[in-house]
Amino acid sequence: MPYVTRDASGRIVALAETAPSEGAEELPATHPEVLDFVFVEAEDSSRRFLASDLALIRVFEDLVEVLVRKHVLAMTDLPPAAQDKLMDRRSLRTYLSGMSGLVEGDLGKVI
């Protein structure tokens, strides 16, 4: 979950992977204010729909992982396009889990 930095009016002005200061606020990546910051142009309904899609995608990924682990499903049972997408997501998630941030700033590595 990202840590947020707010301005004097309470608006999010930065996201960081690690707490930039004592008592920093931590919010889920799907929190509406975090999505507002990341997707400034998104309308409210689009933002909620996007958050729902992201959460549901993760549910499906986890479901496939469990079914494969329990030998109920083999990755090769899926169409090649689905296999590619799942493997890309797995690879991307692994890569991003090791990424500290995108930009080095005064607050450390921040998005």
N, C-alpha and C positions, 0 to 999 in steps of 0.2 A: 504494500500500500504506500502511496506517495505521501510525503509530508508537504504541507502547503505553507506558503508565506503570504500574508495578507497585507494590504496597504491600510492606511488610516481609516478608510471607509469600509473595511472588511472584505474587499474584493480580493480574490486570489491573484497574485502577481507572479508567483513562481511555484514550481513543483520540484521536489528533491527526493532522491532515494533514501538518504539518511537525514536525520533531524538536523536542521541548520542551527538550531538553538534549543536551549532548555525549554520544555513545555511546548515544543512545536506541535502543531495539530496534524494528526494523521487521518487521512480520509481514504475510503476505498476508491480504486480507479474508476469505478462506475458511478461514483457520487455525482449528482447533477452539477455541482459547482466545479468539480474537476473536469467534467465533460464540457461545461461552458468555457472553461479556460482553454482546453485543447481544441474544441470545435466551436470557435467564437461565432461563426456564421450559421450554425445549426439552429433551426427553430426548436421550440420546446418539445413539440410532439416528435420531431425527428430525433432529437437527443434521447428521449425516453425510449423510442423504438430502437435506436442504435444500442443503447445500454442493454436492452432486453435481448437483442440479437447477440451481442458479445457474451452475455451470460449464458444464453442457450447454446451457443457454439461450444463453449467450454464444457457444458453438460454432455453434449454429444461426443466430444473428444474423450472425456473421461469414461463415458459408457463404452465406447469402442475399446479403449485401453483395458477395461475390466473384462469385457467379453473375450478379448485376445488372450489376456493373462489366464483366464479360466478355461481356455481352449474351447470355448463355445463358438468362436469365430476366428478364422485365420485372415490375416491381412489380404492374402491372395484370393479370398472369397469376394472381396470388394472389386468394383471396376477399377481399372488402372488409373483413371482420373481421380477417383476418390482416394486411392492409395497415395498418389502423388501429393494431393492436398493435405492429407493427414501427416505424411512424412515431412512436408514443408512446414506445417504448423509445429510439429514436434521439434524440428530443427530450430525454427525461429524462437520457440519458447525456451529451448536450451540456451541459445545464443543470448537472448535478452535477459535470462536469469543471471548471466555473468556480466552484464553491462551495468556499469555504475551510473551512467547518465550520458547525455548527449553533448552538453556544453559545460566547460569548466568556468565557474564564476566565483564571485565573492562568497557565495554560500556553499561552495563545494561544487560537485557535479550536479547539475540541475537540468531539467527538461524545459 
